[in-house]
Amino acid sequence: MSSRATGASWFQRFLLPGLAFKAVVIGGGYATGRELAEFFLAGGPWAGIVAMLLAMLVWSLVCAATFAFARATHAYDYRGFFTALLGRGWWMFELVYLLLLVLILAVMGAAAGELGRAVFGWPGLVGSVGFVILVAAVAATGNAGVERLFKWAAPLLYGTYLLFLLLSLSSFGDRIVARFSASPTTLGEVAAGLPGGLGYAGYNLVAAVVVLPMVRHLRGRRDALIAGAIAGPLAMLPALLFFICMVAWTPAVADAALPSDYLLQRLDRPLFRQLFQAMVFVALLETGVGVVHALNERMAASWRAHRGERFPIGVRMAVAAALLLASIFLAGRFGLVALIASGYRGLSWALLAVYVLPLLILGPWRLRRRRAGARATRYGA
């Protein structure tokens, strides 16, 4: 048993990994509803629900396998994880991850700028710079500070989406019921939505690797499997609540640039609109912190290995700030965001090739070899 996991609480063992996974998925994915509209609305309400449940199942399976492999190999940063999984080929994942990182942070920074403009009337640059400062400040605190963010942001996010559903039911619940009642429910029509679920699941699987620093509290394989199984529902529940609200205004909401704003206008509740915008900013902050912290922890492990000392807070902050600024400004200026975005489907396939398939196929073989080697060492073979 890892000494770091000995005093871990049930929250750290079972809920924290899933909340961290949710944090990375939500800000980078469905906080505004745009990606829910693209992946789940086209086939109708019931097809969308089934597709979301499929995506949730895929997330749970991959998270469980990822967490179990990380615990068995004591690899709590992505370089250690992929060194154990791919050997000398670990760098292939890092290349894909860094490209994704530029895209994710650029989009997050731009979204924060637009949010500041919409809520406070700030210039877009002010919101983006504020986002950089907050992400860098939280990332600099290391695992403890990042864990606190994921822990205390969860009630705001889940509570806001639940309130969104309750207000939507009270304002236009009849439309929601009518859309579900009118939606086709034949097996073929529902199955037509399944590719969207698989696509969306694959689109976000990198989050399972991003949250590796949060799984260091696991006490054993059982903890890893439970935490992984819970991660899928924790990440999908807010999306499911939001999707039910969106159904009321199909097909028009599917064409809205920001489906969340489209729905908020129809709710016409200014105070809740402010709450929702604050929640979206927190979701963006969680995602930004999560992806930067993963890189920081990878660098921290190398720093300890080469220098024998802890990764300094000042260096953590500098790495986070430099990475964010480069992603937000340089990527946008030189068109890297457009280039990466146009190749995002290719990056998704690359993740499947260097992460998911090796984990499911090569991972069990690697673990059997480790166990065999441990037994041989123990008995002097």
C-alpha positions as CSV (number, residue, x, y, z in Angstrom):
1,M,0.0,0.0,0.0
2,S,1.3,3.4,-0.9
3,S,2.2,5.5,2.1
4,R,0.5,8.5,0.5
5,A,-2.8,6.5,0.5
6,T,-2.7,5.3,4.1
7,G,-4.5,8.2,5.6
8,A,-6.8,9.0,2.6
9,S,-10.4,9.7,3.3
10,W,-13.3,8.0,1.4
11,F,-13.8,11.3,-0.5
12,Q,-10.2,11.2,-1.7
13,R,-10.4,7.5,-2.6
14,F,-13.7,7.3,-4.3
15,L,-15.1,10.7,-5.3
16,L,-12.1,13.0,-5.9
17,P,-10.9,11.2,-9.1
18,G,-14.4,11.3,-10.6
19,L,-14.9,15.0,-9.6
20,A,-11.5,15.8,-11.2
21,F,-12.5,13.9,-14.4
22,K,-15.8,15.8,-14.4
23,A,-14.0,19.1,-14.0
24,V,-11.8,18.5,-17.0
25,V,-14.7,17.3,-19.2
26,I,-17.2,20.0,-18.3
27,G,-15.3,23.2,-19.0
28,G,-13.7,21.8,-22.1
29,G,-17.0,20.2,-23.3
30,Y,-20.5,20.9,-22.3
31,A,-20.6,23.9,-19.9
32,T,-22.3,26.0,-22.6
33,G,-24.3,23.2,-24.2
34,R,-22.7,23.6,-27.6
35,E,-21.2,20.1,-27.7
36,L,-24.3,18.5,-26.3
37,A,-26.2,20.0,-29.2
38,E,-23.7,18.7,-31.7
39,F,-23.4,15.1,-30.4
40,F,-26.7,14.3,-28.8
41,L,-29.6,16.4,-30.1
42,A,-29.7,15.3,-33.8
43,G,-31.3,11.9,-33.1
44,G,-34.0,13.2,-30.8
45,P,-34.4,13.1,-27.0
46,W,-34.5,9.4,-26.4
47,A,-31.7,8.7,-28.8
48,G,-29.7,11.4,-27.1
49,I,-30.3,9.9,-23.6
50,V,-29.2,6.5,-24.8
51,A,-26.1,8.0,-26.4
52,M,-25.2,9.8,-23.2
53,L,-25.5,6.6,-21.2
54,L,-23.2,4.9,-23.7
55,A,-20.7,7.7,-23.4
56,M,-20.9,7.5,-19.6
57,L,-20.3,3.7,-19.7
58,V,-17.2,4.1,-21.9
59,W,-15.9,6.8,-19.5
60,S,-16.4,4.5,-16.5
61,L,-14.6,1.6,-18.2
62,V,-11.6,3.6,-19.4
63,C,-11.3,5.5,-16.1
64,A,-11.4,2.2,-14.1
65,A,-8.7,0.7,-16.3
66,T,-6.6,3.8,-16.2
67,F,-6.9,4.2,-12.4
68,A,-6.1,0.5,-11.8
69,F,-3.0,0.6,-14.1
70,A,-1.8,3.8,-12.5
71,R,-2.2,2.4,-8.9
72,A,-0.5,-0.9,-9.9
73,T,2.5,0.9,-11.4
74,H,2.5,3.8,-8.9
75,A,2.4,6.2,-11.9
76,Y,0.6,9.4,-10.9
77,D,1.8,11.6,-13.7
78,Y,1.3,10.9,-17.4
79,R,5.0,10.4,-18.2
80,G,5.3,7.7,-15.6
81,F,2.0,6.2,-16.7
82,F,3.0,6.0,-20.4
83,T,6.6,4.9,-19.6
84,A,5.0,1.9,-17.8
85,L,2.5,1.3,-20.6
86,L,4.4,2.1,-23.8
87,G,8.1,1.9,-22.7
88,R,10.3,4.1,-24.8
89,G,7.3,5.1,-26.9
90,W,5.9,7.3,-24.0
91,W,6.7,10.5,-25.9
92,M,4.0,9.7,-28.5
93,F,1.3,10.5,-26.0
94,E,3.1,13.6,-24.8
95,L,3.2,15.0,-28.3
96,V,-0.5,14.5,-28.8
97,Y,-1.2,15.9,-25.3
98,L,0.8,19.1,-25.9
99,L,-1.1,19.7,-29.1
100,L,-4.4,19.2,-27.3
101,L,-3.2,21.4,-24.5
102,V,-2.7,24.3,-26.8
103,L,-6.2,23.9,-28.2
104,I,-7.9,23.5,-24.9
105,L,-6.2,26.4,-23.2
106,A,-6.7,28.7,-26.1
107,V,-10.4,27.9,-26.2
108,M,-10.7,28.3,-22.4
109,G,-8.9,31.6,-22.5
110,A,-11.0,32.9,-25.3
111,A,-14.2,31.7,-23.6
112,A,-13.2,33.4,-20.3
113,G,-12.6,36.7,-22.3
114,E,-16.1,36.5,-23.8
115,L,-17.6,35.7,-20.5
116,G,-16.0,38.8,-18.9
117,R,-17.3,40.9,-21.8
118,A,-20.8,39.5,-21.5
119,V,-21.2,39.7,-17.7
120,F,-19.1,42.7,-16.8
121,G,-18.6,44.6,-20.0
122,W,-14.8,44.1,-19.8
123,P,-12.6,44.0,-22.9
124,G,-11.9,40.4,-23.9
125,L,-8.2,40.7,-23.0
126,V,-9.1,41.5,-19.4
127,G,-11.1,38.3,-19.0
128,S,-8.4,36.2,-20.6
129,V,-5.6,37.7,-18.5
130,G,-7.7,37.2,-15.3
131,F,-8.2,33.6,-16.4
132,V,-4.4,33.2,-16.8
133,I,-3.7,34.6,-13.3
134,L,-6.3,32.5,-11.5
135,V,-5.2,29.2,-13.3
136,A,-1.5,30.0,-12.6
137,A,-2.3,30.8,-9.0
138,V,-4.2,27.6,-8.3
139,A,-1.9,25.4,-10.3
140,A,1.1,26.8,-8.2
141,T,-0.4,25.4,-5.0
142,G,0.2,21.8,-6.2
143,N,-2.0,18.8,-5.5
144,A,-3.5,20.2,-2.2
145,G,-4.8,23.4,-3.8
146,V,-6.0,21.7,-7.0
147,E,-7.9,19.1,-4.8
148,R,-9.6,21.9,-2.9
149,L,-10.7,23.5,-6.1
150,F,-12.3,20.3,-7.4
151,K,-13.9,19.6,-4.0
152,W,-15.5,23.0,-3.4
153,A,-16.5,23.7,-7.0
154,A,-18.6,20.5,-7.2
155,P,-21.5,21.8,-5.1
156,L,-21.7,25.0,-7.2
157,L,-21.7,23.0,-10.5
158,Y,-24.1,20.3,-9.5
159,G,-26.4,22.7,-7.7
160,T,-26.5,25.1,-10.6
161,Y,-27.5,22.4,-13.2
162,L,-30.1,21.0,-10.8
163,L,-31.6,24.4,-10.3
164,F,-31.5,24.9,-14.1
165,L,-33.6,21.8,-14.5
166,L,-36.1,22.8,-11.8
167,L,-36.5,26.3,-13.2
168,S,-36.9,24.9,-16.7
169,L,-39.6,22.4,-15.6
170,S,-41.5,25.2,-13.9
171,S,-41.1,27.6,-16.9
172,F,-41.5,25.3,-19.9
173,G,-41.8,21.8,-18.5
174,D,-44.8,21.2,-20.8
175,R,-42.5,21.6,-23.8
176,I,-40.0,19.1,-22.4
177,V,-42.7,16.5,-21.9
178,A,-44.2,17.1,-25.3
179,R,-40.8,16.7,-27.0
180,F,-40.1,13.4,-25.2
181,S,-43.6,12.2,-26.0
182,A,-43.3,13.0,-29.7
183,S,-39.8,11.6,-30.1
184,P,-39.5,8.2,-32.0
185,T,-38.5,5.4,-29.7
186,T,-37.9,2.5,-32.1
187,L,-34.8,0.5,-31.6
188,G,-33.3,1.5,-34.9
189,E,-34.0,5.2,-34.3
190,V,-32.5,5.2,-30.9
191,A,-29.5,3.2,-32.1
192,A,-28.8,5.8,-34.7
193,G,-27.7,8.1,-31.9
194,L,-25.0,5.7,-30.6
195,P,-22.2,6.9,-32.9
196,G,-22.6,10.4,-31.3
197,G,-22.2,8.8,-27.9
198,L,-19.0,6.9,-28.9
199,G,-17.6,10.0,-30.6
200,Y,-18.2,12.2,-27.6
201,A,-16.8,9.6,-25.2
202,G,-13.6,9.4,-27.2
203,Y,-13.4,13.2,-27.6
204,N,-13.0,13.5,-23.8
205,L,-11.1,10.3,-22.7
206,V,-7.8,12.3,-22.3
207,A,-9.3,13.6,-19.1
208,A,-8.7,10.2,-17.5
209,V,-5.0,10.7,-17.9
210,V,-5.1,14.4,-16.9
211,V,-6.5,13.5,-13.5
212,L,-3.8,11.0,-12.6
213,P,-2.4,13.2,-9.8
214,M,-5.7,12.8,-8.1
215,V,-5.6,9.0,-7.9
216,R,-2.6,8.8,-5.6
217,H,-4.9,8.2,-2.7
218,L,-6.2,4.9,-3.9
219,R,-5.5,2.0,-1.5
220,G,-5.8,-0.9,-3.9
221,R,-7.3,-2.3,-7.1
222,R,-10.8,-2.3,-5.6
223,D,-10.5,1.5,-4.9
224,A,-9.4,2.1,-8.5
225,L,-12.3,0.2,-10.0
226,I,-14.9,1.8,-7.8
227,A,-13.5,5.3,-8.4
228,G,-13.4,4.7,-12.1
229,A,-16.9,3.3,-12.2
230,I,-18.2,6.4,-10.3
231,A,-16.3,8.8,-12.6
232,G,-18.6,8.2,-15.6
233,P,-21.9,9.1,-13.8
234,L,-20.3,12.0,-11.9
235,A,-19.1,13.5,-15.2
236,M,-22.3,12.9,-17.1
237,L,-25.0,13.8,-14.6
238,P,-24.8,17.6,-15.2
239,A,-24.8,17.0,-18.9
240,L,-27.9,14.9,-18.6
241,L,-29.8,17.6,-16.5
242,F,-28.8,20.2,-19.1
243,F,-29.8,18.0,-22.0
244,I,-33.3,17.6,-20.7
245,C,-33.6,21.4,-20.5
246,M,-32.3,21.8,-24.1
247,V,-34.9,19.3,-25.5
248,A,-37.7,21.8,-24.9
249,W,-36.4,24.1,-27.6
250,T,-35.3,21.7,-30.3
251,P,-34.5,22.1,-33.1
252,A,-33.8,25.9,-32.7
253,V,-31.4,25.4,-29.8
254,A,-29.2,23.1,-31.8
255,D,-28.3,26.1,-34.1
256,A,-27.5,28.5,-31.3
257,A,-23.9,29.4,-30.9
258,L,-24.3,29.3,-27.1
259,P,-27.3,27.0,-26.2
260,S,-27.0,28.0,-22.6
261,D,-27.6,31.7,-23.4
262,Y,-30.6,30.6,-25.7
263,L,-32.2,28.8,-22.7
264,L,-31.3,31.5,-20.2
265,Q,-33.1,34.1,-22.3
266,R,-36.2,32.0,-22.3
267,L,-36.0,31.5,-18.5
268,D,-35.7,35.3,-18.1
269,R,-34.3,35.1,-14.6
270,P,-31.4,37.7,-14.4
271,L,-30.1,36.5,-11.0
272,F,-29.9,32.9,-12.2
273,R,-28.2,34.0,-15.4
274,Q,-25.5,35.6,-13.3
275,L,-25.2,32.4,-11.2
276,F,-24.9,30.3,-14.3
277,Q,-22.3,32.5,-15.9
278,A,-20.3,32.3,-12.6
279,M,-20.6,28.5,-12.7
280,V,-19.3,28.5,-16.3
281,F,-16.3,30.5,-15.3
282,V,-15.6,28.1,-12.5
283,A,-15.9,25.2,-15.0
284,L,-13.4,26.8,-17.3
285,L,-11.1,27.4,-14.3
286,E,-11.3,23.8,-13.3
287,T,-10.5,22.6,-16.8
288,G,-7.6,25.0,-17.2
289,V,-6.2,24.0,-13.8
290,G,-6.6,20.3,-14.5
291,V,-4.8,20.2,-17.8
292,V,-2.0,22.6,-16.6
293,H,-1.6,20.6,-13.3
294,A,-1.1,17.4,-15.3
295,L,1.9,18.9,-17.1
296,N,3.2,20.5,-13.9
297,E,3.1,17.1,-12.1
298,R,4.9,15.4,-15.1
299,M,7.6,18.1,-14.8
300,A,7.7,17.8,-11.0
301,A,8.5,14.1,-11.2
302,S,11.4,14.8,-13.6
303,W,12.6,17.6,-11.3
304,R,12.7,15.3,-8.3
305,A,14.4,12.6,-10.3
306,H,17.2,14.9,-11.5
307,R,17.6,17.3,-8.7
308,G,16.4,15.4,-5.7
309,E,14.1,18.2,-4.4
310,R,10.6,19.4,-4.7
311,F,9.3,21.4,-7.7
312,P,9.3,25.0,-6.5
313,I,6.0,26.9,-6.3
314,G,7.5,29.8,-8.3
315,V,8.4,27.4,-11.2
316,R,4.9,25.9,-11.1
317,M,3.4,29.3,-11.4
318,A,5.8,30.4,-14.2
319,V,5.2,27.2,-16.2
320,A,1.4,27.6,-15.9
321,A,1.4,31.3,-16.8
322,A,3.8,30.8,-19.7
323,L,1.9,27.9,-21.1
324,L,-1.4,29.7,-20.8
325,L,-0.1,32.9,-22.4
326,A,1.5,31.0,-25.3
327,S,-1.6,29.0,-25.9
328,I,-4.1,31.9,-25.7
329,F,-2.1,34.6,-27.6
330,L,0.5,32.9,-29.8
331,A,-1.8,30.1,-30.9
332,G,-4.5,32.5,-31.9
333,R,-2.0,34.9,-33.5
334,F,-0.4,32.3,-35.7
335,G,-3.4,30.3,-36.4
336,L,-2.3,27.2,-34.5
337,V,-5.8,26.9,-32.9
338,A,-7.4,26.6,-36.3
339,L,-4.8,24.1,-37.5
340,I,-5.1,22.0,-34.4
341,A,-8.9,22.3,-34.4
342,S,-9.1,21.2,-38.0
343,G,-7.0,18.1,-37.1
344,Y,-8.8,17.4,-33.8
345,R,-10.5,14.3,-35.2
346,G,-7.1,13.1,-36.1
347,L,-5.8,13.8,-32.6
348,S,-8.8,11.8,-31.2
349,W,-7.8,8.9,-33.3
350,A,-4.2,9.3,-32.1
351,L,-5.4,9.2,-28.5
352,L,-7.1,5.9,-29.3
353,A,-3.9,4.5,-30.8
354,V,-1.4,5.6,-28.2
355,Y,-3.7,5.4,-25.1
356,V,-7.0,3.5,-25.1
357,L,-6.0,0.5,-27.2
358,P,-2.6,0.0,-25.5
359,L,-4.3,0.4,-22.1
360,L,-6.9,-2.3,-22.9
361,I,-4.7,-4.7,-24.8
362,L,-1.1,-4.1,-23.7
363,G,-1.9,-3.0,-20.1
364,P,-3.0,-6.4,-18.7
365,W,0.1,-8.0,-20.2
366,R,2.3,-5.4,-18.6
367,L,0.7,-5.9,-15.2
368,R,1.1,-9.7,-15.5
369,R,4.8,-9.3,-16.2
370,R,5.2,-7.0,-13.2
371,R,3.5,-9.5,-10.9
372,A,5.5,-12.3,-12.3
373,G,8.7,-10.3,-11.7
374,A,7.7,-9.4,-8.2
375,R,7.0,-13.0,-7.4
376,A,10.4,-14.1,-8.8
377,T,12.2,-11.5,-6.8
378,R,10.3,-12.4,-3.6
379,Y,11.1,-16.1,-3.8
380,G,14.6,-15.7,-5.2
381,A,13.8,-17.3,-8.6
